[in-house]
Every structure is written in structure tokens, then in C-alpha cells.
Amino acid sequence: MIEIKIGNIITYQNKQYQIINILPPDNLIIKDTKENIKTIKISEIDDNLHSTEIPPDIDHIDEKLYQEAKKRYEIIKPVLEGKIISKKDKEKLAKQHNINITTLYDWINKYKTTNTILSLIPQYNQRGGKGKSRLPKEIEIIVDTLIKERYLSRQKISISKLHKEINAILQSKNLKTIAYNTLRNRINQLDERKAFKIREGNTAYNNKIRPAGKNFEAQYPLHIVQIDHTELDIQIVDETYRKPIGKPQITAAIDVYSRMIYGFYLSLDKPSFYSVGQTLYLGFSPKDKYLKELNIDSKWEIYGVPNTIHLDNAAEFRGEQLRKVCEIFGINIDFRPKGSPNYGGHIERFLKTLNLELHSLKGTTFSNPQIRRDYNSEKKAIFTLKELEKYIVKWIVDYYHNKPHEGLKGKTPKERFFEGIMGTDNNLPTPLKILSPKELELARISLLPYEERTIQRTGVSLFGITYYDECLIPFMKPTPQNKQKEKYIFRYDPKDMSRIYFYHPELNEYIEIPYKNLHNPKTSLWELNIAKEYLKSKKIKNYNETKLFETILELRKLEEESANKTKLHRRRKENKKVSKPLSKDIEKKEETKYSLENDDIEIFELDFKSNKKDKK
């Protein structure tokens, strides 16, 4: 994970550069040591300087070691949060927990370098991860001590003067001096707000950083993200016959500071860990590729790792897997207190606004039967699930993000977001925490469900399907310590069961494991379960993989024949599809004027040409 802020050192094309400016939404101006200046995209930063190489499988970590890392994090948390600042208080903290003060500083430095709890796992420094401090321990202690005692003080000495003082001490101890850029990079890793408060004092901090008002919630972009679900007030149709199949569910996330939409996930399934995970993954990710797949020529600028997510108390938010993923990436989880219905008010108001927007579309069910009256929602429905997804994205990025917002004193969500990133006369700029491509892939896979299985000579069996790759061969035999075969974690995507993901403990990476029989058709977990239910209804118990896939193909044929007859069959057909990019266009029409209260935004109407074929 890397913080994108002016002054930070990054690597581009195997060469070190300093960030000298940020050009929203996703460009950086950088310079090298010879003052050569370039403009690059954030996504072009080399992977090898993203702060750490995280062990890919979070569930592969020994639970005792993981609990020890959590214990260490809780010890240093008051220091990280700025509640303990002075050297005396840190010594008191170390004594309280029966650890050496150098150990305390070591844990603090490790965490600040990686921004992940994994760095606190015992012997983590022997794992060889990239981006860790390369300074010898003696030098590290001197540098860290001088930063805390001299730089983080009301004396406000410059980095240049601090560099001279550090090197003078190092020379007096016959230790190797450090480069100026090394120190500057270390200073840039400090929490800017906490450093400002220490160096400038409480009055300056209150005037420049701390916001006014009792109802303030978020201090900067991605400080707090609220997530919630709702059923949308619209009937959708299947892609083949364009007949109604029901109302979709949406899981959505909003950045409280700017009111920009962080991410969402649309599905016919009930809310689950999977829908929450897909929403978070879209929020973590740059959205250029996603918009291109939807054929939308607009920008959706917000992405990165949030500081805190606010969640409801629903079961899908309470899972151990979600908690662990958030801990790995340094995300705090706050659950809505009981009896506090307004705790998630921003996301709830957005979902209400979205449903009001859908009330202007064909196929709307409105919010209740009294309003709907004799309007035939199913007969009027025209949107497929993918077309509705495109409509919602287009409405968000072209309208919602650009509409003056009452809750933001007339500013648009996009304006507020960029103010937070770039800074103003009254507020410091906010660094974004960005995941590298490798870390994004880790997040994607970590947010998938998993099963534990032993590896047989034929491969690994999951949900009645056998998967195989030669990389599994070394793990087919029992270990010397355990005569029983060891169980390994295999992650899977419920929408595409043609491959699973195996964490290779020696290569420290995930490997895709395909079907053993490559002739088997792609299928979803939902379709697999339907086939098993069908076989059970026929009282067929002892069936093999071949029979299972024959049944899937048989049911597909039956559904093709009956899809035009019943809504249930059409819904089944739509539910098992893997998402495909859309190419149909959306046209903007005149606004329909609605007066909404609080954080709601006026609705505009789009006309979706769902019945016209694309010209190629």
C-alpha cells in the first residue's frame, strides 16, 4: 500500500521519483534526482515500491501468530492515534506491557512502513517482503528517536537541519550516515495531521484542520465509508426474451466526507458477504476499466482504502472473513449502535434518492401499492440487470457527483472530494492509500468465499467438481508431522466455478486451478445447486461429475424451451449468467423536478434504448 501525497518517493520504470504535484483524478507530476519532470498515471507506479509484499492468503497465517500480531497492534494503537506522544509516556507504555522501549519503537516503525497488521506477526521481518526499512537497527533507532524528539516538537526544525544532526550523531558513533532523500521519505510517512498538531500547537490545529460544528463526521476523503443494502423499486427483464424476472438488490457504499459513491453491487441474490466484498473491491479499484466495459465515457474518480467503514448489524457484515480482510488492510469497522437509526443516514438517503430516480423509469414498482395503483410494472419493464447497472453508473458519475449538494453547502460531491485531496486555505491535503495491482488481486481473492479440502492424487474436489493442476502434486502426500493429509484453503467465485484459487505456500501466491476435465462448460454455484436439487427430485443419489454436468446441460435446454412461459425459469436463466460488458447507449433527457429533503438530490430522467439493436 502506498500513500499518494506530494513529497513521497515512488518508483516508476525501476527509477526513483518524488511526487511534486497531483493532477486529479489519477495523474501525478514527478521528478527524478536530476530534476527531470514527468506526468504519469497512479496505476503506472511500479509494484516493487508499494510498501510491503503481503502474504497472499490471510487465512493461511497461523492463528496464534495472528493473535500475537493483534495484541501488538493494540499495544501501539494509542501511539498511532496520537494519544501517546511524549517519550516519557512511551516508556511508561512499554513498561506497562513488559516490553523494551526499542521493541515498542520497532513495532511502531514496522506498522507505519506497511500500514498492515501483518507486519507485526513474529518473524515477519524474516519473510523478505519488499519496502521494509533497509536501515540497520542501530541507525534506525537513532533516526526514529531524533524525528520524535527534534522534528516532532514545537521547535519546528527543518528536515535539512534534522538531517545534519542525525548524521553528526551517526559519525560520532562510527556509523554510516543516511541520505537526505531517505530521511525525507521517512518524514513523508508521518501522519500529516498529527505532525502538524505537534509542531504548530492546538490553536493552529483547531483553526486549520479540526472542522467546526457538532455534527461533523468525516474529516477527509475516505475517512468514513457507509455501506448498506436495499431492494430497488423496479422490475427487470431477462436478456433473451425481455420478460420480467423480479426486483434486484443493491449493496452500495458512500464516502461520508464528499458524498461520492465509493462502489456498489447489483444482483438478484439476497445481500451476502459476497455482495459486500464486491462493493468493497470496486471501491478499492481504479474504475477506468469498469467504465470502459460499460461503454461509459466518463470519470469515476474515487478509489482507495478507507480508514473506517460504517456497517449495519446484519449477519453479512458480522462475518469473520470480512473482519480479517479489514484488519489486514488497516480498515476500522464500526457497527451501527442499537437504537441509532440515523447512524447510517448518508447511505440510506442516497438509496432513497436512487429509488426515487428509478420511479421515473419504465418498470418501476414505486415505493408502495398506493402510489403504484393500476400501473403494471411487469408489463412496462424494459431493463435487463446489466442495462440497469449501466443506467445507475451513468446517473452516479454524470449527475449525482456533479449536482450541488445541500449537505455540502452547495458544493458538488466531486468538488468536495478534490478539495479534500488537494487541500484548501483551511485544510491540509489528504494522502490517498492506494493498493498496488498485486494487493488488489489479493483483495479480490480474499473477498471470495472459501472451502478447506485435502488434495488427492486425482486433484481437489469442490461442490462435486474435480480441479487439477501439476502444482498440486507436492501437496498430495501426508506431511511427516501429520499422517493425515493436510487441508488447504481453496477460494472460489460463485459466479464462475470453472476455476478455483489455491494458495501455494512455497511460492507465496495464488494459482488458478482449472477443471480437471477442461471440456466441462462454465457454470455458477447457483446452477450447480439447481442441478443437484433436480437429481435429488429424481431420486438419483450416486451420481458422478459427468452426470452432474449432463444434468446442467439438460436443464439449460429445458429452460430454453420454457423460458418464455414462466418468470421463475427466466429468473433462473438470468441468475446463472456471467456478467458481460454492455454496448448500448444512454441518452440524457430533460430533468424531472422533484423536491427532496436533506441530502437528497433532484432527479433527472434517462431514456434507455433497450429495444434497438446495436450497429456493428
C-alpha positions as CSV (number, residue, x, y, z in Angstrom):
1,M,0.0,0.0,0.0
2,I,1.3,3.4,-0.8
3,E,0.2,6.9,0.2
4,I,-0.2,9.3,-2.7
5,K,0.9,12.7,-1.5
6,I,3.2,15.5,-2.5
7,G,6.8,14.8,-1.4
8,N,6.5,11.0,-1.3
9,I,9.2,8.9,-3.1
10,I,7.8,6.4,-5.6
11,T,9.3,4.1,-8.2
12,Y,8.5,4.4,-11.9
13,Q,10.2,2.2,-14.5
14,N,12.7,1.0,-11.9
15,K,13.8,4.5,-11.1
16,Q,13.0,6.6,-8.0
17,Y,11.0,9.8,-8.4
18,Q,9.5,12.3,-6.0
19,I,5.8,13.3,-6.3
20,I,5.7,17.1,-6.8
21,N,2.0,17.5,-7.7
22,I,-1.2,15.6,-8.0
23,L,-3.5,16.2,-11.0
24,P,-7.0,14.9,-10.3
25,P,-8.3,12.4,-10.9
26,D,-5.4,10.0,-11.4
27,N,-2.3,11.7,-12.7
28,L,1.0,12.6,-10.8
29,I,3.7,15.0,-11.7
30,I,7.1,13.5,-10.6
31,K,10.7,14.4,-10.8
32,D,14.0,12.4,-10.5
33,T,17.2,13.4,-8.8
34,K,18.3,15.3,-12.0
35,E,15.1,17.4,-11.9
36,N,13.6,15.7,-14.9
37,I,9.9,16.1,-14.7
38,K,7.3,13.6,-16.0
39,T,3.5,13.2,-15.8
40,I,2.3,9.6,-15.1
41,K,-0.9,7.8,-14.0
42,I,-1.0,6.5,-10.5
43,S,-1.6,3.0,-11.9
44,E,1.8,3.1,-13.6
45,I,3.7,3.2,-10.3
46,D,6.0,0.2,-10.0
47,D,4.7,-2.6,-7.8
48,N,8.1,-3.0,-6.1
49,L,7.8,0.2,-4.0
50,H,4.3,-0.4,-2.7
51,S,5.0,-0.7,0.9
52,T,5.0,-4.4,1.5
53,E,4.6,-7.8,-0.1
54,I,1.6,-9.1,1.9
55,P,1.3,-12.9,2.3
56,P,-1.5,-13.6,-0.2
57,D,-3.6,-15.9,1.9
58,I,-4.9,-14.2,5.0
59,D,-6.4,-17.5,6.2
60,H,-3.1,-19.4,5.8
61,I,-1.5,-17.4,8.6
62,D,-1.0,-19.4,11.9
63,E,-3.9,-18.2,14.2
64,K,-1.6,-18.0,17.2
65,L,0.9,-15.7,15.3
66,Y,-2.0,-13.7,14.0
67,Q,-3.4,-13.2,17.5
68,E,0.0,-12.1,18.7
69,A,0.1,-9.5,15.9
70,K,-3.3,-8.2,17.0
71,K,-2.0,-8.0,20.6
72,R,1.0,-5.9,19.5
73,Y,-1.3,-3.7,17.4
74,E,-3.5,-3.0,20.5
75,I,-0.3,-2.0,22.4
76,I,0.9,0.5,19.9
77,K,-2.6,1.8,18.9
78,P,-2.5,4.8,21.3
79,V,0.7,5.9,19.8
80,L,-0.6,5.5,16.2
81,E,-3.7,7.5,17.1
82,G,-1.6,10.3,18.7
83,K,-3.0,9.7,22.2
84,I,0.5,9.0,23.4
85,I,3.2,11.4,22.1
86,S,6.0,12.1,24.6
87,K,9.0,9.8,25.1
88,K,8.2,9.5,28.8
89,D,4.7,8.2,28.1
90,K,6.0,5.7,25.5
91,E,8.5,4.4,28.1
92,K,5.6,4.1,30.5
93,L,3.6,2.2,27.9
94,A,6.5,-0.2,27.2
95,K,6.9,-0.8,30.9
96,Q,3.2,-1.4,31.4
97,H,3.3,-4.2,28.8
98,N,6.6,-5.6,30.0
99,I,8.5,-4.9,26.7
100,N,11.7,-3.0,25.9
101,I,11.3,0.6,24.6
102,T,13.3,-0.3,21.5
103,T,10.8,-3.2,20.9
104,L,7.9,-0.7,21.1
105,Y,9.6,1.6,18.5
106,D,10.3,-1.4,16.3
107,W,6.7,-2.4,16.2
108,I,5.6,1.2,15.5
109,N,8.1,1.5,12.6
110,K,7.0,-1.8,11.1
111,Y,3.4,-0.9,11.2
112,K,3.9,2.6,9.7
113,T,6.0,1.1,6.9
114,T,3.4,-1.3,5.8
115,N,0.0,0.0,7.2
116,T,-1.0,-3.6,7.8
117,I,-1.2,-5.7,10.9
118,L,0.7,-8.5,9.1
119,S,3.9,-6.6,9.7
120,L,3.5,-7.3,13.4
121,I,3.5,-11.0,13.0
122,P,6.5,-12.5,14.9
123,Q,9.5,-13.1,12.5
124,Y,7.6,-11.2,9.8
125,N,10.9,-9.3,9.0
126,Q,12.4,-12.6,8.0
127,R,9.8,-13.1,5.3
128,G,11.8,-10.8,2.9
129,G,8.9,-8.6,2.0
130,K,9.6,-5.5,-0.2
131,G,9.5,-2.0,1.0
132,K,10.7,-2.6,4.5
133,S,13.3,-0.4,6.2
134,R,16.8,-1.2,5.0
135,L,18.5,0.8,7.7
136,P,20.5,-1.2,10.3
137,K,18.7,-1.4,13.7
138,E,21.2,0.9,15.4
139,I,20.8,3.6,12.8
140,E,17.0,3.0,12.7
141,I,16.7,3.7,16.5
142,I,18.8,6.9,16.2
143,V,16.8,8.2,13.2
144,D,13.4,7.4,14.8
145,T,14.4,9.0,18.2
146,L,15.6,12.2,16.5
147,I,12.5,12.5,14.4
148,K,10.3,12.2,17.5
149,E,12.4,14.4,19.8
150,R,13.6,17.1,17.3
151,Y,11.3,17.2,14.3
152,L,8.0,16.4,16.1
153,S,8.4,19.3,18.6
154,R,7.4,22.9,18.9
155,Q,11.0,23.8,17.8
156,K,9.8,23.0,14.2
157,I,13.3,22.4,12.8
158,S,13.6,21.8,9.1
159,I,14.3,18.4,7.5
160,S,17.7,19.7,6.3
161,K,18.8,20.7,9.8
162,L,17.5,17.4,11.2
163,H,19.5,15.5,8.5
164,K,22.7,17.3,9.6
165,E,22.0,16.5,13.3
166,I,21.3,12.8,12.6
167,N,24.4,12.4,10.5
168,A,26.6,14.2,13.1
169,I,25.4,11.6,15.8
170,L,26.0,8.7,13.4
171,Q,29.5,9.9,12.6
172,S,30.3,10.3,16.3
173,K,29.3,6.6,16.7
174,N,31.2,5.5,13.6
175,L,28.0,4.5,11.9
176,K,27.1,5.0,8.2
177,T,25.4,8.3,7.5
178,I,22.0,8.4,5.8
179,A,21.0,10.2,2.6
180,Y,18.8,13.2,2.7
181,N,16.1,11.5,0.5
182,T,16.0,8.6,2.9
183,L,15.1,11.0,5.8
184,R,12.7,13.0,3.7
185,N,10.8,9.8,2.7
186,R,10.7,8.8,6.3
187,I,9.2,12.2,7.3
188,N,6.6,11.9,4.5
189,Q,5.4,8.7,6.0
190,L,4.3,10.5,9.2
191,D,0.7,11.3,9.8
192,E,0.5,14.8,8.4
193,R,-2.3,15.9,10.7
194,K,-0.7,14.6,13.9
195,A,2.7,16.1,12.9
196,F,1.1,19.4,12.3
197,K,-0.7,19.4,15.7
198,I,2.6,18.6,17.5
199,R,4.7,21.2,15.6
200,E,2.2,24.0,15.4
201,G,0.1,23.5,18.6
202,N,-3.5,23.0,19.4
203,T,-4.7,26.5,18.4
204,A,-3.2,26.3,14.9
205,Y,-4.5,22.7,14.6
206,N,-8.1,23.7,15.6
207,N,-8.1,26.6,13.1
208,K,-6.6,24.8,10.1
209,I,-7.6,21.2,10.5
210,R,-10.3,20.4,13.0
211,P,-13.7,21.2,11.4
212,A,-16.4,23.3,13.1
213,G,-19.8,22.1,14.0
214,K,-21.2,19.4,16.3
215,N,-22.5,17.1,13.5
216,F,-19.1,16.6,11.8
217,E,-18.4,13.0,11.0
218,A,-15.7,12.7,8.4
219,Q,-12.5,14.8,8.4
220,Y,-11.2,13.9,4.9
221,P,-11.9,11.8,1.8
222,L,-12.3,8.1,2.6
223,H,-12.2,8.8,6.3
224,I,-15.6,7.1,6.7
225,V,-17.4,5.0,4.2
226,Q,-21.0,3.8,4.9
227,I,-22.4,0.6,3.4
228,D,-25.9,-0.6,3.2
229,H,-28.4,-2.7,1.1
230,T,-31.9,-2.2,-0.3
231,E,-34.3,-3.7,-2.8
232,L,-34.7,-1.4,-5.9
233,D,-38.2,-0.3,-6.9
234,I,-38.0,-1.6,-10.4
235,Q,-38.8,-4.8,-12.3
236,I,-36.0,-6.1,-14.6
237,V,-36.2,-8.4,-17.6
238,D,-34.2,-11.3,-18.8
239,E,-31.7,-10.8,-21.7
240,T,-33.1,-13.4,-24.1
241,Y,-36.9,-12.8,-24.1
242,R,-37.0,-9.5,-22.2
243,K,-39.7,-10.8,-19.9
244,P,-39.9,-9.7,-16.2
245,I,-37.9,-11.7,-13.6
246,G,-38.2,-9.6,-10.4
247,K,-36.6,-6.8,-8.5
248,P,-32.8,-6.6,-7.9
249,Q,-30.9,-5.9,-4.7
250,I,-28.2,-3.3,-4.4
251,T,-25.3,-3.0,-1.9
252,A,-23.8,0.5,-2.0
253,A,-21.1,2.4,-0.3
254,I,-20.8,6.2,0.1
255,D,-17.8,8.4,1.2
256,V,-19.3,10.5,4.0
257,Y,-16.9,13.4,3.6
258,S,-17.6,14.1,-0.1
259,R,-20.9,12.1,-0.6
260,M,-19.3,10.5,-3.7
261,I,-20.4,6.9,-4.3
262,Y,-17.5,4.6,-3.4
263,G,-18.9,1.5,-5.0
264,F,-21.9,-0.7,-5.4
265,Y,-23.0,-4.2,-6.4
266,L,-26.3,-5.2,-8.2
267,S,-27.7,-8.7,-8.1
268,L,-30.9,-10.8,-8.0
269,D,-29.5,-12.6,-4.9
270,K,-30.0,-11.6,-1.3
271,P,-27.3,-9.4,0.4
272,S,-24.4,-11.5,1.5
273,F,-20.7,-11.4,2.3
274,Y,-20.1,-11.8,-1.5
275,S,-22.1,-8.6,-2.3
276,V,-20.3,-6.6,0.4
277,G,-17.0,-7.9,-0.9
278,Q,-17.7,-7.0,-4.4
279,T,-18.8,-3.5,-3.3
280,L,-15.5,-3.0,-1.4
281,Y,-13.4,-4.4,-4.2
282,L,-14.9,-1.8,-6.7
283,G,-14.2,0.9,-4.1
284,F,-10.6,-0.3,-3.8
285,S,-10.1,-0.3,-7.6
286,P,-9.5,2.4,-10.2
287,K,-12.7,2.4,-12.2
288,D,-11.5,3.2,-15.7
289,K,-11.7,-0.4,-16.9
290,Y,-15.1,-0.9,-15.3
291,L,-16.5,2.2,-17.1
292,K,-15.0,1.1,-20.4
293,E,-16.7,-2.3,-20.1
294,L,-20.0,-0.5,-19.6
295,N,-19.2,1.8,-22.6
296,I,-19.4,4.9,-20.4
297,D,-17.1,7.8,-21.4
298,S,-17.0,9.5,-18.0
299,K,-14.8,9.6,-14.9
300,W,-15.4,7.9,-11.5
301,E,-12.5,9.3,-9.6
302,I,-12.9,8.0,-6.1
303,Y,-11.0,4.8,-5.1
304,G,-8.5,3.6,-2.5
305,V,-8.5,2.2,1.0
306,P,-10.9,3.8,3.6
307,N,-9.9,4.5,7.2
308,T,-13.3,3.3,8.6
309,I,-16.4,1.6,7.3
310,H,-19.8,2.0,9.0
311,L,-22.0,-1.1,8.8
312,D,-25.4,-2.3,9.8
313,N,-25.6,-5.2,12.3
314,A,-26.8,-7.6,9.6
315,A,-25.3,-11.1,9.5
316,E,-23.4,-10.4,6.2
317,F,-21.5,-7.7,7.9
318,R,-20.6,-9.7,11.0
319,G,-18.6,-12.4,9.4
320,E,-15.0,-13.3,10.5
321,Q,-13.7,-13.2,6.9
322,L,-14.8,-9.5,6.4
323,R,-13.3,-8.6,9.8
324,K,-10.0,-10.2,8.9
325,V,-9.8,-8.6,5.4
326,C,-10.4,-5.2,7.0
327,E,-7.7,-5.8,9.7
328,I,-5.2,-6.8,7.0
329,F,-5.7,-3.5,5.1
330,G,-5.9,-1.4,8.2
331,I,-9.6,-0.6,7.9
332,N,-11.6,0.0,11.1
333,I,-15.1,-1.4,11.3
334,D,-17.9,0.5,13.2
335,F,-21.2,-1.3,13.6
336,R,-24.4,0.7,13.9
337,P,-25.3,1.1,17.6
338,K,-28.7,-0.4,18.6
339,G,-31.3,2.3,18.8
340,S,-29.4,4.6,16.4
341,P,-31.4,4.5,13.1
342,N,-29.7,7.7,11.8
343,Y,-26.1,6.3,12.2
344,G,-26.0,5.3,8.5
345,G,-28.1,8.2,7.4
346,H,-26.0,9.2,4.4
347,I,-26.1,5.9,2.6
348,E,-29.8,5.5,3.4
349,R,-30.6,8.9,1.9
350,F,-28.6,8.0,-1.2
351,L,-30.5,4.7,-1.6
352,K,-33.8,6.6,-1.2
353,T,-32.7,9.2,-3.8
354,L,-31.7,6.4,-6.2
355,N,-35.1,4.7,-5.8
356,L,-36.9,8.0,-6.4
357,E,-34.8,8.3,-9.6
358,L,-36.0,4.8,-10.7
359,H,-39.6,5.8,-10.1
360,S,-39.3,7.8,-13.3
361,L,-38.3,4.7,-15.4
362,K,-40.5,2.2,-17.1
363,G,-41.0,-0.9,-15.0
364,T,-40.9,0.9,-11.6
365,T,-42.8,-0.6,-8.8
366,F,-42.8,2.7,-6.9
367,S,-42.3,2.6,-3.1
368,N,-45.8,1.2,-2.2
369,P,-49.0,-0.1,-3.9
370,Q,-50.9,3.1,-3.0
371,I,-48.6,5.1,-5.3
372,R,-48.4,2.4,-7.9
373,R,-52.2,1.9,-8.2
374,D,-53.0,0.2,-11.5
375,Y,-49.6,0.7,-13.1
376,N,-48.4,-2.7,-14.5
377,S,-44.7,-2.8,-13.5
378,E,-44.0,-6.1,-15.1
379,K,-45.7,-5.2,-18.4
380,K,-43.8,-1.9,-18.6
381,A,-40.4,-3.4,-17.6
382,I,-37.6,-2.9,-20.2
383,F,-34.2,-3.0,-18.3
384,T,-32.1,-6.1,-18.0
385,L,-29.9,-6.4,-14.9
386,K,-26.8,-5.2,-16.9
387,E,-28.7,-2.4,-18.5
388,L,-29.9,-1.2,-15.1
389,E,-26.3,-1.4,-13.8
390,K,-25.2,0.8,-16.7
391,Y,-28.0,3.3,-16.1
392,I,-27.2,3.6,-12.4
393,V,-23.5,4.1,-13.0
394,K,-24.2,6.8,-15.7
395,W,-26.6,8.6,-13.3
396,I,-24.0,8.5,-10.5
397,V,-21.0,9.7,-12.4
398,D,-22.7,12.2,-14.7
399,Y,-25.4,13.6,-12.5
400,Y,-25.1,12.7,-8.8
401,H,-21.4,13.5,-8.4
402,N,-21.9,16.8,-10.2
403,K,-25.1,18.1,-8.6
404,P,-24.8,20.8,-5.9
405,H,-25.5,19.2,-2.6
406,E,-27.3,20.8,0.3
407,G,-25.4,18.8,2.9
408,L,-22.1,20.1,1.4
409,K,-23.2,23.8,1.4
410,G,-23.9,23.9,-2.3
411,K,-20.7,22.1,-3.4
412,T,-20.9,19.1,-5.6
413,P,-19.6,15.7,-4.3
414,K,-16.8,15.8,-6.9
415,E,-15.7,19.4,-5.8
416,R,-15.7,18.4,-2.2
417,F,-13.7,15.2,-2.9
418,F,-11.0,17.1,-4.8
419,E,-10.9,19.9,-2.2
420,G,-10.1,17.2,0.4
421,I,-7.4,15.6,-1.8
422,M,-5.7,18.8,-2.9
423,G,-6.3,20.9,0.3
424,T,-7.6,24.4,0.8
425,D,-6.5,27.5,2.7
426,N,-8.2,26.0,5.8
427,N,-7.4,22.3,5.4
428,L,-4.3,20.3,4.6
429,P,-4.3,17.9,1.6
430,T,-5.2,14.3,2.3
431,P,-3.0,11.4,1.0
432,L,-4.8,8.6,-0.6
433,K,-4.0,5.0,0.3
434,I,-3.8,3.0,-2.9
435,L,-3.4,-0.7,-3.4
436,S,-0.8,-2.0,-5.9
437,P,-2.0,-4.4,-8.7
438,K,-0.7,-7.3,-6.6
439,E,-2.5,-6.1,-3.5
440,L,-5.7,-5.5,-5.5
441,E,-5.6,-9.1,-6.7
442,L,-5.0,-10.2,-3.0
443,A,-8.1,-8.1,-2.0
444,R,-10.2,-9.6,-4.8
445,I,-9.4,-13.2,-3.9
446,S,-9.5,-12.5,-0.1
447,L,-13.1,-11.2,-0.5
448,L,-14.2,-14.5,-2.1
449,P,-15.7,-17.4,-0.1
450,Y,-13.6,-20.4,0.5
451,E,-13.6,-24.1,1.5
452,E,-10.9,-26.3,3.1
453,R,-10.1,-29.5,1.2
454,T,-7.4,-32.2,1.2
455,I,-5.5,-32.8,-2.1
456,Q,-5.9,-36.2,-3.6
457,R,-3.9,-37.9,-6.4
458,T,-6.8,-37.0,-8.7
459,G,-6.8,-33.4,-7.7
460,V,-9.1,-31.5,-5.4
461,S,-12.9,-31.9,-5.2
462,L,-15.2,-28.9,-4.6
463,F,-19.0,-29.0,-4.8
464,G,-18.8,-32.2,-6.8
465,I,-16.3,-30.9,-9.4
466,T,-12.7,-32.1,-9.6
467,Y,-10.0,-29.5,-10.2
468,Y,-6.4,-30.2,-11.2
469,D,-3.0,-28.6,-11.8
470,E,0.5,-30.0,-11.6
471,C,1.3,-27.5,-8.9
472,L,-0.8,-29.6,-6.5
473,I,1.4,-32.7,-6.8
474,P,3.8,-31.9,-4.0
475,F,0.8,-31.5,-1.6
476,M,-0.8,-34.8,-2.3
477,K,1.2,-36.8,0.3
478,P,0.7,-36.6,4.1
479,T,3.3,-34.4,5.9
480,P,5.9,-36.0,8.1
481,Q,4.5,-34.3,11.2
482,N,0.9,-35.5,10.4
483,K,0.0,-38.8,9.0
484,Q,-3.4,-37.4,8.0
485,K,-3.4,-35.3,4.8
486,E,-3.4,-31.6,5.4
487,K,-6.3,-29.4,4.4
488,Y,-5.7,-26.4,2.2
489,I,-7.8,-23.3,1.5
490,F,-9.4,-23.0,-1.9
491,R,-11.3,-19.8,-2.8
492,Y,-14.0,-19.7,-5.4
493,D,-16.1,-17.2,-7.3
494,P,-19.8,-18.3,-7.0
495,K,-20.5,-16.7,-10.5
496,D,-17.7,-18.7,-12.2
497,M,-16.9,-22.2,-10.9
498,S,-14.7,-23.1,-13.9
499,R,-11.6,-22.2,-11.7
500,I,-10.7,-22.1,-8.1
501,Y,-7.7,-20.4,-6.3
502,F,-5.1,-22.3,-4.4
503,Y,-2.6,-20.5,-2.2
504,H,0.8,-22.1,-2.9
505,P,2.7,-21.9,0.5
506,E,6.1,-22.1,-1.1
507,L,5.6,-19.6,-3.9
508,N,3.6,-17.3,-1.6
509,E,1.0,-16.6,-4.3
510,Y,-2.4,-17.8,-5.6
511,I,-2.6,-20.2,-8.5
512,E,-5.7,-20.7,-10.6
513,I,-6.7,-24.3,-10.7
514,P,-9.0,-25.2,-13.6
515,Y,-11.4,-28.0,-14.1
516,K,-9.7,-31.4,-14.5
517,N,-12.0,-32.1,-17.4
518,L,-11.5,-29.0,-19.5
519,H,-14.4,-29.9,-21.7
520,N,-16.9,-29.1,-18.9
521,P,-18.9,-26.0,-19.5
522,K,-18.6,-22.9,-17.3
523,T,-21.2,-22.8,-14.6
524,S,-22.1,-20.9,-11.4
525,L,-22.6,-22.3,-7.9
526,W,-26.3,-21.4,-8.2
527,E,-26.6,-23.5,-11.3
528,L,-24.7,-26.4,-9.7
529,N,-27.1,-26.4,-6.7
530,I,-30.2,-26.4,-9.0
531,A,-28.8,-29.4,-10.9
532,K,-28.2,-31.2,-7.6
533,E,-31.8,-30.4,-6.4
534,Y,-33.1,-31.7,-9.8
535,L,-31.2,-35.0,-9.4
536,K,-32.5,-35.4,-5.8
537,S,-36.0,-34.9,-7.0
538,K,-35.5,-37.7,-9.5
539,K,-34.2,-39.8,-6.5
540,I,-30.8,-40.1,-8.2
541,K,-28.2,-40.3,-5.4
542,N,-25.0,-41.9,-6.6
543,Y,-24.1,-39.6,-9.5
544,N,-20.6,-38.6,-10.7
545,E,-19.3,-35.3,-12.1
546,T,-20.2,-36.4,-15.7
547,K,-23.8,-36.9,-14.7
548,L,-23.8,-33.6,-12.9
549,F,-22.7,-31.6,-16.0
550,E,-25.1,-33.6,-18.2
551,T,-27.9,-32.5,-15.9
552,I,-26.7,-28.9,-16.1
553,L,-26.9,-29.0,-19.9
554,E,-30.2,-30.8,-19.8
555,L,-31.7,-28.2,-17.5
556,R,-30.3,-25.4,-19.8
557,K,-32.1,-27.0,-22.7
558,L,-35.4,-27.3,-20.7
559,E,-35.1,-23.7,-19.6
560,E,-34.6,-22.5,-23.2
561,E,-37.8,-24.2,-24.1
562,S,-39.8,-22.9,-21.2
563,A,-38.1,-19.5,-20.6
564,N,-40.9,-17.7,-22.4
565,K,-43.5,-19.3,-20.2
566,T,-42.7,-18.6,-16.6
567,K,-41.0,-15.8,-14.7
568,L,-39.2,-18.3,-12.3
569,H,-37.4,-20.0,-15.2
570,R,-36.4,-16.7,-16.7
571,R,-35.1,-15.6,-13.3
572,R,-33.0,-18.8,-13.0
573,K,-31.6,-18.3,-16.5
574,E,-30.6,-14.7,-15.7
575,N,-29.1,-15.6,-12.3
576,K,-26.6,-18.1,-13.7
577,K,-25.1,-15.7,-16.3
578,V,-21.6,-14.3,-16.0
579,S,-21.7,-10.5,-16.4
580,K,-20.8,-9.3,-19.9
581,P,-19.9,-5.7,-21.0
582,L,-22.7,-3.5,-22.3
583,S,-22.5,-1.6,-25.5
584,K,-25.9,0.1,-25.6
585,D,-26.1,3.9,-25.2
586,I,-27.9,6.0,-22.7
587,E,-29.4,9.3,-23.7
588,K,-30.0,12.2,-21.3
589,K,-33.4,13.9,-21.3
590,E,-34.7,16.9,-19.5
591,E,-34.8,16.9,-15.8
592,T,-37.9,15.9,-13.9
593,K,-38.2,18.3,-11.0
594,Y,-38.6,16.7,-7.6
595,S,-38.1,18.4,-4.3
596,L,-36.1,16.3,-1.9
597,E,-35.1,17.0,1.7
598,N,-31.8,16.9,3.4
599,D,-29.1,15.1,1.4
600,D,-31.4,14.2,-1.5
601,I,-30.7,15.4,-4.9
602,E,-33.0,16.4,-7.7
603,I,-33.8,13.6,-10.1
604,F,-33.2,13.5,-13.8
605,E,-34.6,11.2,-16.4
606,L,-32.7,8.9,-18.8
607,D,-34.2,7.1,-21.7
608,F,-32.7,3.7,-22.3
609,K,-33.0,2.4,-25.8
610,S,-33.5,-1.2,-24.9
611,N,-35.3,-2.4,-28.0
612,K,-32.8,-1.3,-30.6
613,K,-30.0,-3.5,-31.9
614,D,-26.5,-2.2,-31.9
615,K,-25.0,-1.5,-35.2
616,K,-21.6,-3.0,-35.7
